[in-house]
Amino acid sequence: MSLLKTPIRWIDNDLPPADIIERALNSAGNNNNTSNNNNNNNGSKINSNNDAFIQDREEIILSLIYHDLKIGIAYYDRLESNIYLCESWEDENFLCVQLLLHQIKPKIISIPSRMPQSLVNLLQSFSEPQDATTNTIKTTYPSDSINDNSNSYIQVLKGTDYSFESSKNRLLNLNLPNCQDYQSLERLKYLNTFIDFENKEMIRALGGLLVYLSKYLVLDEFDTLENFHINEIISFSFDHFLKLDLNTLYSLQIFNNETHPSYFSTDSSKEGLSLFGIIDKTKTTMGKRLLKSWFIRPPRKLSIIEQRHRLISFFIHPDNISFKSELIEYLSNIKDLKVILNRLKLSNNPSNGFIGIFKSLHYFLKIKSLIIQRTSNGCSGGIELFQNVHQLYPPELQQVYNNLLSTYQLDENGHVEIKDGLDQQLDQLRNIYNSMDTILTEHGEQEQTKFSQFSWINSFRFVYYPQLGCLICIPINVNVNISTQRNIPLHFLFQTNGYLYFQSDKTKELDNYFGDIHSDILDIESRIERDTIDLIISKTQLLVDIVNFSAELDCIFSLSTISKDMNFVKPEITTQHSIIDIINGKHPLQELCLPIFIPNDTYLNNEKSIVIISGPNQSGKSIYIKQIAIIVYLTHLGCFVPAERATVSLFDRIFTRISSRECNFISESSFMIDCKQISQMTRFATSNSLLVIDEYGKGTNPSDGISLLYGLLLYFLSMEKCPKILVSTHFYELIDLLHMHKEILASIHFCFMEFMIKDNSLNFNNLKNNNNQYSQNRNMDFIPLFKLKQGLSNSSFGLACAKNAGVPIDILERAQQIMDHQKRYKKIDCNLLTPIPSNRNRLAFYNNLLSFLDEYDPSKDNIQPLLNIIQGHQHQNHTQTH
C-alpha cells in the first residue's frame, strides 16, 4: 500500500551498484522480507477498472474421467475461485462433453491415462491446432500455455491420481468457507450437504483436478491443499438446462463475435449484432459473466423461469421504474468481490481491494435498505430474491465495514493509508520519519562547513535511503580528477554517473538514531494490513453471497430493460408436451434492422409436429423459422418474448441446420458439415426437441438433396412421438412425395410466404402468381409480403430475386430461355437458343482484337489501327445503349 513517502529521493536516476544493494539487503536480515514484499505494491494508484485483471485470470481448468458409461466432470474457474462438479450418463459419442467444451472453453484439460480413443480424439480436435506429425497427445505444462489465449492444452495424469479414496481425501483437505475449524468427520458431514459422494466418477474427476492444481499451477508456493482457497463448490446437471451446441448459438445469432476494429486490439473481439448483444445492459463485471452463463445454459426448471418472469414483471411496472433506476445506480458501484478476494489471498494490491470491499459494502447496504423499505409495504409480490436480501449483510460484515472505516483513509493523492491514532508506536515512527528531511538538512549544512577548503564541491547534502541508511551525496565535478574527488576525509562507498556517495561519523550517528525506521514502519503496517485481510477472508462466504445476489439482480435488470424497450410479453409456460402457440411473433434482431417488421403466427402440437415452408427467395422463410426458435429460447432464459401472445412448453434441446460454420482448419465441404448437423439430430433428438432445418440438401445434386430431406422427414414421422420440426425448402418435388403418404399429412403444416408480382406498365398486381414464368417485360417486379399463409407454393422466383440483386437483364433472359427449353426438350441444345445480340457483338470484337494483336508488333507498328478498333467498339456500344 502507498503508506510511506520517502523524504529524500534519489537525486539522479542511477541506482547504486548491485553489490552495494545486495549487501544492504542482506544486512537487513530475514525479518524484513514481508515488509519488502509488501512494499513492491507501494505507489500504485487506485484503479476501479478490473477488466485487464479479469482478462489475465479468466481461465478454466477442466478435469474429465470416463468409466462404465459415466462421465465425471470437475472444473476450476480461476477468476471466481469456484469449483464446478457434474456426473452424467454418457455414451462414446460424448455429447455432454462436446456441449461442455463449447460452453466453458477450458484453457487446460486434464484426463487420466487409458481413456477411450474417441474421447481423446474429441479433446484433440477441440485443442486445435494439433501436432500434425502424430496422433498422440502432447503433454503440456502451465508455463507453456498460460499466456496463450487461442488454444486448449491437454494434460495426461497417472490413473492413480484419479482414484476415489485419494480424491475424497484431497477434497476433505481443502480450505473451504465455513468449515475451516471442522474436524475430518464434521467436514465430511458438511460436504455431504451439497456433494453427493455416491457420484464416484465426479469425485474422481475432482481428485484429478486437485492433483493438477497442486502439481503444476496454483500451489507452487504452498505445501498443502489447506492453503488453497476455494470460494464455492457448485454441482450442476445437464438435465436442468436447455442444450444448445455452438452451431445453434451462432446460427440463431445468440452470440456473434466480431474482430475488434481497434488497431490496438487486433487479438481481441467484440460482440456484434446478436441476442446477447442487445440484451446485455449489465453494470457489473460479475453480472455480465453471469448473464453470459445464463445464455449458454438456459434453465429448464420451471420455478427458476417463473421467478425471473415475476422479477421482470415487477421491474417493468410503471410504479417501480424509479425504484429500479435507484437500484441500478447503487448496483453499478458494487465491485467483483470474488476477484478482490483472490487478490487478497495472494496479497496482491490489497489497497485497491480494501477500497473495493468498502465501497461494495457501503452501496450494498443502500440496496438492502431500499429493497426492505419497498417490500415492507407489501409490494414484493412474494418474490424469493427480495425475501433473500434479509439474510444478506449480517452483523459480521458490518464488522468488516467498521474495521475498514476506522483503520484506513485516502490521502490527497487517492492512495490508501493507515489512520493516525490507530497504533501509538506507528505514530511515533511516522513523526520521526516525517521530520527526517529537516534533520538531514540541518546536519548536512553543519557538516558542509568542514569541507569549505574543497572549492570544487558545489553541493553537499545528507540523504536517507531504506536499507542503505544515511549517506553524504556530492555531485561529480567534471573539471576535477575523479580520484581527487574521492580522496577527501570521508569513507567512500560508491558512485553513479553523476554523484559520489560517502559515509562519516555523523551519518553513522544518524543511522543509530533512526535505525531501520522504514522497515519498522512497514512491519507495523503489514501487521495491521494482514489482520484486516484475515478478517475479510474469514467472511468470504458472506461476501460471495452479496456478489451472487448483485450479479443476479444485474441480469434481471438487463432482461427487464429489453422486455420493456421492445414491448416483449410474458410467455405462458404449459406443462403439455411440446406446444408452441405464438400470436404475432417477431424476430428481435431483424426488427431492429427494419423500419417495419411483419409478425407471424405459429402453432405446433402433438398432432401437427412439422411445419414445411415454401415460397420465393427473399420472402422471409429463414427469418420466420429462426424467430420461432429464438422465442422458445427466450422463454427458457426467463425473459419475455417478442410476440403479442405466446404459449410454449419446455424443450430439452434445440437443433439447427441453418448455416455452415466453415474454417480453414476443417477439411470438409459445407454439405458435409450440413450432413453432420443432421446426423446429430437423428442420433440425439427426442420427442421434446425442436429442430430447425433451413434448405437442407441445397449443397448437392438436387435429386440427392430431395431424397435426403424426404428420407429425414419420414424417419422422424415414423417415431412414436415426432420432435417439433421447422423446415424451409425450395424442393417443391418434396411436397409431391409427401402427398403419396396420406397417413402422415395430418402431422404436417404446409405453409408459404406471401408475395406479389407487380407489372408497372399495367399497374396490375397479381397476389398469387404461382407459375415460374419470368416475363421479358422489364417492368415486372417481385415484391415479398413476408406474411405466412396456409397452403403450397411451387415457385422460388429465383430470376426475380436475381433481378432485384442487380443481375444484368441479358443473363436473366438467357436463363429464362434455358428454363423454357429444358421444360420442352429435357436436354439443352444450344443451337436452338436465340443468340443474345450484345454477346454476339462483344464476341466479334474480341475475335477481331485477338486477330490484330497476333500480327501487331508494338516496337515497329503504328498504334493508331489498334485505337481505331477499340474506339469503333465503344461507339457501337454507345449507339446500342441509346
N, C-alpha and C positions, 0 to 999 in steps of 0.2 A: 504494500500500500504506500501511497505517497504521504509519508508521515514526517519525513525529515527534509530540511532544506540545508544543504551544505553552506556554511557561512563564507568560506573562501573556495572558489572553484579553481580548476586548473587554469593557469594563466595562459598557457599555449595549448594547442590541440594534440601535442605529442604525449604519449604515455611513458612512464618510466620503463627502463629495460625490464624484460620479463623475469630475469633472475632476482631483481630487487623486489618486484611484486610477489614472487613466489616465496622468497624468504620472509617477507612481511606477513603473508597469509599463513605460512607455517608457524610463525611465532605467535600468531593469534590463538592457536590451539583449536581442538575439535569442538569446544563448547560453543563456538560462534557459527558453526556450519548452518544451523537453522536460520540464524539471522541473515547470513549471506544469501541463502537461497530465497528467502522471502524478499530480500532487497532487490532481487532481479526484476521484480514487477513494479518497483517504485517508479513514479513519474508517469505512469500510463494514465491518460485522461479517461474520464467516464465516457463510455460509448454504448448507447442504448440499442444500437443495431447489432443483432446477433447473427445476421444472415451468413456472414463469412464463416463464423464458427460452426454454424449448423451444416453448411456445405462440406466442411472439412470432416465432420464427425458423422454425417448421415450415412452409416454403413450397416448392412445386415449380415450377420454371420449365421449360416444355416447348417444344421446337423440332421442327417437322414439315416434311417435304418429300415430295411425291408425284410420281413420274415413271416412265413406262414400266411401270406395274402394280407398282411397288415403293414402299413407304413407308419413309422414313428417319426414325428417331426418336432424339432425344437430349434428356435432361432432367437438370437440376441440382437436387440436394437441398441446400437451404441449411443445413439442420440438420446434415447429416453431411459437407458439402463433398465429396460424391461426384457423379460424372457417370455416367449410365447410357446405354448405346448399344444400338440394335437396328435391323436391317433385315429386312423381311419382304415376301413377295408379298402383294398386296392388290388386290382389285377395287374398283369405285366404290361398293360398299356399306360399305366401311371398317369391317369387323367388328373388326379388330385395334385400330383407333383407338378405337372405342367401348369395348372392354374396357379399354384403357389409361387412357382418361379417367376411367372409374369406379373404376379401381384406385388411381391415384395422385392424382386430384383436383387438377390443376395450378392454381396461382394465376394464372399468366401463360402464354399460348400464343403462340409466335412462329412465323409462317409467311412464306414469300416471296410476292410478288405473283404473280398469274396462276395460282393454284391452282384445281382444279376446283370448280365452284359447289356440287356435292354435298358436298365436304369442308368448304367454307366454311359451308354450312347446318348441317352436323353440329356444327361448333365453335360456331356462334352459338347453337344450341339448348342446348348444354351450358353456355354462359356466360350463361344467363338471370339476371335479366330483360334483354330486349333493348330497343333503341330502337324504339318502336312506329311511328315515323314513317318509317322507312327500312329497307331490307333490306341496306344496305351495312355493312361492318364499321367500327366507330368505333375509330380508333387511340387507344390509351391509354398512359399513361406511369406508371412506378412511383409517382410522387408522388400519383397519383390513386387508386392501387389497393392500395398495400402494407398499409394498415391495415384493409382491408375483408375480412372473413372469410367472406362469403357467396357471392361470385361469382368466376368466372374472367374474365380480360381477354385480348383478342386484340391482338397487336402485329404489324402487317404491315411487313416489311422489304423492301429492294430485292432483286431477283433476283440481283444481283451479289454480295450478301452471302453467298449460298449457293453460290458457285462452288467447284468441287472443289479447285483448286490453292490458292486463298486460304484455304480451310478447312483444308487439310493444313498450310499454313504456320502458321496460328494454333495448331493442335494442337502443332506442333513447338516453339512458343514458350512453351507452358505450363510453369509451375513444378511439376513432378511429383516425388513422393518417389523417392529412389534414383537420380535422373538429373540432379541439379542441375549437376553438373560435366561432363556429357557434351557433346561437340560435336554438330553437326547430324546427321552420319552415324551416330554412336553412339546418339544419341537416337532416330533413326528405327528402327534395329535393335531397340532396347529396346521401342519401342511396337509393333513388329510381333509381339512375343511374345504380346500379348493383344488387339491390334486388327487386324482384317482390313481392309487398305486397299483390297481389291477390292470391298468393300461401299461403293460410291461415294455412294449416297444417304444412308447412315448418316454418312459423313464430312461430307457437305454439311449435314446436319441439325446436326451438332456445330459446324460453322463458323458457321451462323446463330445457334446458342445463344451462342457466344463473342462474336459481334458484339453481341447484345442485352446480355449481361452487361457488356461493356466500354463500351457507349454509354450505357446507361440505369440500371444498377443497382449493380454491385459495384465497378467500378473508377473511381469518380468522383475518388478521391483519388490514384490511381496513374497512371503514364504508359504502362505497357506491360503485356502479359499476363504477363511474367515475375514480376510482383509479386502475381499472383492464385494463391492456394494451393489445390490440389486434393489431397484425401486419397487417393482411388482413382478409377479409371475402370473401370467394370464393364460387360461385354457380356452381354446376355440374349437369349433366343429364346422366342417364344410357343409354339413346338412342344414345349418342355420342360415346359410347365405344363398342368394341367387347367384348361380355360377355363370360367369362370362369369361371367355378367353380373350386374349389380346386382340385377335382379329375382330371380335364383336365390339370391343371397346372403341376401336378406331373406325370400324365400318359405320357405326351409329354416331360417330363424332362425339362420343362421350369424352374422349381426350383427343388432343390434336397438337402434338409438339411440333414447333417450328424452330428452325435455326435462328438464333438470336441475331438481329440485324446489326448490332453494335460491333464495330471493329475490335473492341476490347473484350468481346465476349464470344469469340469465334468457336470456343469449345462448349458453349452452353446453349440452352434452348429456352424458348418461352412458350406459353400456352397460346395456341392460335384460336380460331373460331371453333368453339366446342361447347358442349353442355356444361362441363366443369368450368370453363372459362367465363360463361355468362352467369353462372350461379355463385361462383366463389366471390363473396364480398367480405370475407373474414378479415378481422382486425388484428389477429394474433398469429404468431408462427405455429403454435400448437393447435389452434383452430383450423388453420389451413391444412396441416398434416392430418388431423382427424377427419376433416371433410373429404380429403382425397381417399382415405381408407374407407369411408362410407361409400364413395363412388365405386371403388374397386370391389367391395364386397357388400352389396345391398342386403339387408336382412330379410329373412322370410318369416320371422317371428311376428305374429300379428300384434302382440302387446307393444313391441318396440315401434312398429309403424304407426299404430294408433296414438301412442304417446307423442310422437313427432307431429302428427296431424293436430292434436289438441294444442300443442305449443304454437304451431303456425297459426291456427285459428285465433288463439289468444292474442298474438302479436300483430296480426293484421286488422284486428278490430279497431275502429276509429278511436275508441276510448283509451286505447293502450299505446297509441303512436308516440306520444311524448314520453311515456314510461320506457318504451323500447329505446328511444333516442338517448335518454339519460343513461340507461344501462350500457349502450354501445360506447358512449363517451368514457365511462368508467372502465369498461372492459378493455379498451384499447391501451390502457396503462398496465395491464396485467402481463408480466413477463413469463417466459418459458422457464418455470422453476425447475423442471426436470433437467434442463441443460445447466442451469446455475448450480444445482446440487451436484452434478457431475464435476463441475469446475471446482467446487469447494472441496470435494473428496480428494481431488488431486492438488489442492492448494494452488489452483490456477486462477490468478487475478481475483482474489477474494473481495477486493474493494468494490468492484463492479457488481459482484454477486450480492454483497450486502445492500447496495443501493437497489438492485432489482427486487430482492426479497422484501425490503422495507416498503418500496413503492407498491408492490403487488399486494401485500397485506393491507396497506392503507386503503387502496381502491377496492379491494375485495370486501373489506368491511363496509364500505359505502354501498356496494352491490347487495350485500346481505341485508343491510338495514333497509334499503329501498324495496327489496322483494318482500321482506317481512311486513313492512308498512303497507305495501299494496295488498298482500294476501290476507292481512288481518281484517280487511273489510269484506272478506268473503268473495274475492274476485279471482281466486286461484283456479277455480273450476276443477278441483281435485287433481291438479297436475302433479305428478310424482316428483318431477325435477324441482319444483318450487318447495315441495314438502321436505326434500332432502337438504335444502340450504340451511335448515335449522341445525343440522348436525355438523355443519362446517364451521370453521374458525372457532374452535373451543378455547377455553382459557389458556391451554398450553401454548397456543400460537400467540396469544396476547403477551405471553412471557417473552417470546422471541421478538415481537414488535417492541416491547418496552426495553429489552436489552439493547437493541439496535439504536433506539431513540436516545437512551441515556448514555451510550458508550461512544457513539460516533457523530461527527458533524462534517459538513463540507467547508473547505477553506475557500478563499476568494477565487481560486483557480478551478473550483469544482472537484477537487481531489478530496478523498475521504481521509479524515484524521481523527485520532482519539481525543476526546474532550479533555480539557483541563479539569483537575479536581477529582478525576476518577482514581488515580494512583499517586500517592504522595511522593514516592521515590521517582516515578517517571516525571512528575512536575519539577522536582529539584534538578534532575539531569537535563531536562529541557531548558530550564533557566540558565544553567551553566553553558549549555551548548549554544543557546541564542546569544549569550554575552561573549562568546569566543571571538567574534570579529573585533570587538572593541579591545579586548585583552591583547590579542595578537598585534593589533595596530600600535597600541601603546608600547609594548615591549619591542616591537620592530623599530620604532623611532628611537627608543633609548639605545638599542644595540647598534644602530647605524652610526651613531656619533663616534663609536670606537674605530670606525673604518674610514674616517674622513681623509686620511692620508692617501687612500687609493682613489685618485681622481677619476679613473675610468669607470668606477661604479656609479651608474646613473640612477639605479633604483635598488632598494634593499627592503625586503618585506618578509614577515613571518606568515607562513601558510600552514594549514592543517588538512591532512588527508586521512580518511579512515584507513586503518591498518598500518599506515606509514608513520603517523603521528605528526608532530610539529617539525617544520623544515624552514630553512632560510633559502629564499629564492632570489637569485641575482641574474639579470639578463646578460647574455653574452655580448661583449663589445667586439665588433669585427676588426677594430683597429689595433687590438692588443693580442699578443700571443696567447693562445688558449692555456698553455702550461702556466704562464704568469697569472692568469685569472684563477686557476685552480690553487695556486700556491699562496694562499692567504691563511691567516691563523684561524681556520675553521676546518672541521672534518668533512672532506669532500665525499659525497655519496654517489651522485650520477649526474649526467647531463642529457638534455634533449636537444633538439635542433636550435632552440632559442634561449635556453636557460640552463643555469648551473644550480644544483641543489646541495646544501650543506647542513650539518648539524653543529650545535655548540652546547656549552654547558647550560645556557639559558633554555634552549629548545628541549634538552633532556629534563630540565626542571619543570617546564610546562607540560611535558609528557607525563611526568609523575603527578602533576596537579589534575590534568584532565583524565588521565587513564585512557582506557579504550571506550570512551564515552559513547561513540557512535554505535558500537556493537552492544553496549549495555542498554542503550535506548531501544535498539531493535529487538533485543531479547525480551524486554518487558512488553513491548508492543506485540511481538509474536505470541507471547503467552496469552495476552488478552484476546488477540485475534483467534488463537486456537480454541480458547474457551467458547467464544462465540460460534465458531464453526462446529464444535462438538454439540453445542446446544441445538443448532439448526439441523444437523444430521440426525439427531435423536428424534426430531419431529418430521422426518422425511415423509412418512405415510400421510400425515395431516396436510403437508404442503402439496403432495401429489393429488390428494383428493380435491384440493382447490383448483389445481391445474386442470384436472379432468372435468370438473364442473364448468369451468370457464371455457374450455375448448368446446364442450357440447353446446353451451349457450351460444357461443360464437357461430357454430354451424347452423343452429336453429335460426339465428338472425339472417344468415345467408339464404336459407330456404324460404323464410317468410318474406324477405325482400323481393326475391324473384317472383314469388307467388302473387304478391300484391302488385308489383310493377307490370307484370304481363297478364294480369287477370286470370290466373290459374284457379281451378276449382278443386275442392276436396273430393278425391275419388272414393267411391263406396267399395269396400273390400268384401267380397262374398265368399262364403265357405263352400259354395257349389264348385264342382270340378271344372276347371279350365273354362271360365267365362270371360269374354271380352265384349263389353257393350259400351260403345263410345258414341256420343252425340256431338257433332261438330268438333271433331278433333283437329288439332293443328300441329305442325312441325315447328317447335320453338325457335330453332336456328334459322329456318327458311323464312319464318315470319319476320325476323329482324332484318332480312336482306331484301324484302319486297315491300312496296307501298301497300299492296292489298294481297291478302292470303285467303284462298278459298278453302274453308273447312269441309271435312267429310265425315260420314258416319261409318261405324264398323260394328258388326255383330257376329260373334263366333260362339258356338256352344258344342255340346257333345254330339248333337245331330249334324250340325254344319261345322266341320272341322277345318275345311280348306277353303281359301279364297284364291281364285285364279283371275288375275287382272291382265287384260289385253288392251290394245289400243295403240295409237300412233306414238312415235318417238316424241320426246319433249312434252308429253301430256301430263306428267306428274306421277307416273306409276311408282318409280323408285322412292320418291319423297313420301308417298302415301304409306307404303309398307314400312318404311323407316319410322314414320311418326307413330304408327301403332306400337312398334317395339319400344320406342322412347317413352310413350305413355305408360306402358307396362313397367318399364324400368323405373321411371319416376315414382310410380305407385309403390314399388318395393323400397325405394330410397326413403320413403316417408314424406316426400314432397307433394304439393298439389300439382295438378296436371293441366296441360293446355287443351281444354275442351269445355263444352257447355255442361256436359254431364258425363260421368264415366263410372262403370261398374267393372271391376277387374278381380279375377281370382289370383291367388298366389301361385306362381310358377316355380319350377326347380331350376330351369336353365333357359337361356336364350341363345340359339344358334343363328349364325348369319352366313349367307353366301352372297355377298354384295360386291365386295371389291377384293382384288388380289394384291396382297402386300408383297411385291417383288423386291428383291435386292440382289446385289452382285455376289453375295456370299452363298446364295442358294441357286444351284444349277438346275432349276425346274422351270418349266413353262408356266404361264399364267393358268392354262387349262389344268395342268397337273395340280397346281395349288387349289383351284376350284374343286377338283375331284377329292382332294384330301379333306377339304372343309365338308363336303357332302358325306364322305366316309365317316367323319366324326359324328354327324347327325345319325347315321344309320346304326352306329355302334352304341351311342350313349343317350339318344333321345328317349324320353319316356312319354307316357300319355299326358304328363303335366309339363311338357316343354313347349316352347314357342320357337318355330323355325321360320326364318325369313330368307327367301330364295329369290334373287333378282337375276333373271335372264341366264339361268344355268344352261350350259350347252352351247352358248354362242361362240365359244373359243375353239370349236372343232367343226368337222363336217356337219352340215345341217341335219342330215338323216341320223348321224350318230348322236347329235345333241338332242334331237327329238326323242329318240329311243331311250336315252339315258334319263331324261326328265320324266318320260312316260313310265318307265320302269320304277323310278324312285317314288312317284305318287302311288302307283299300285302297291308298292311294298308297304308304305305307311298305311294305306287304306285297308290292307289285309290284316293289320294289327287289331287286337281285340279293342283297344282304345287308341284312336289315332291322335298324335300330337296336333297342336294348332299350327297350321302352316299357311304362310302368306307367300304367294308365287306371282311374279310378274314375268311375262314372256311375250315374244313375237312369233313363237311357233304356233301358228293357227291350225296346223295339222294335228297338234296335240288335242285340241278340243274335239275334233272328229274322232280321234282314237278313244278318248274317254267316253264319248257318247255310245260306243259299242258295248259298254258295261252299264246297263241300265240300273243295276243294283247299287252302284256307287255314286250315281249322280245326286242322290239325296244328301250326300255328305259334302257336296261342293257348291260354293257360291261362284257363279260366273259373272264377272263384272268387267266394265271397260271405262276408260276415262273419256268424258265427252269432249267433242271438238266441233269445229265448223269450218267449211271451205267457203271463202268469200271471193266472189267474182266482182272485182272493182269496176269492170266495164259495164256490167249489167245491174250493179247494185243489188245482187242476189245472194242470199245466204242459204246454204244447204246445211242443216244441222246434223244430218245423219248420212253423210256420204260414205258408204262402206265399200265402194269399189276402189281398186288400186290404179285407176286411170289418172295419169298426170297430164292434164291438158297443156298443149304447147302455147296456150294463151298466157302470155307473161303477166297478165293482170290477176291471175288466180293466187290467192293467199291462203295458207293453212293457219288457223287460229285455235290453239288449245284452250279449253274452258276449265280444265283442272277439276272437274266435278265427276265423282264416281257415280256410275249408273249400273243398274242390274242389266245383264244381257251379254251379248257377244259382239266382238269386233273381228273383222277378218282383214284388216289393213293396217300397216305400220306407217304409211305415208312417208317413207324414207326420202323420196325425192323432194317432197315439200319441205321436209326438215333440212335437207341439203341446200335448198334454195334459200331458206331463212339464214343459213350459216354462211351464205355468200359464195357457194359453188357456182362457177360460170354456167350460163344457160346452155351453152353448146354441150357441155358434159351431161346436163340433165336431159336434154333432148335425145342425145345418143343413148343414154341409159333407158329412156322410155322406149326407144326403138328396139333395143335388145330385149327388154321385158316382153313387149308385144310379139316379137319374132319367136322368142322362146316358148311362149304360150301356144303359138300356132305350129311350130316345127320341131319343138323339143330340142333339136340341135341348132346351134347358131352357125349360119352360113354368111360370112362377112360380105360375100359378093352380092347378096341380096339386100344389104343395108345401103341406105342412101348416104353418099359421102357428105360430110359437112364442108360447105364452101370455104370457110375460113381455114379449116385444117388443110384442105387441098391446096389453097394458095400459099399457105405457110410452108408446106412440104415442097412445093415447086421452088420457092425462094431458097430454101436450104440446099436443094439439089443444085440449083444454079450457082449458088455461092461456093459450094464444095468443088464443083467442076472448074470454076475460075481459079480457086486457090490451088488446085493441083498443078496448074501451069504458071502460077504467079511467082515471080522472084522479087522480093522486096528490094534487093540490092541493085537491080537493074531496071525493073519495070516501073511505069508511072502508076501512082496510086489512084489517079482520078477514076479509071474504069471501076475500081472496087467501090469507091464512094458513090458512083452513079448507080450501081446495083443496090446498095443499101438505101439510098435516097428514094429510088424508084419503089422499093418495097414499102417504105414509110408513107409515101404519097398514096399508094394503093390502099393501105390500111386506113388512112385518114379519109379517103373517099368513101370506103365501105362503111365506116362508122357513121358518117353523116348522110 
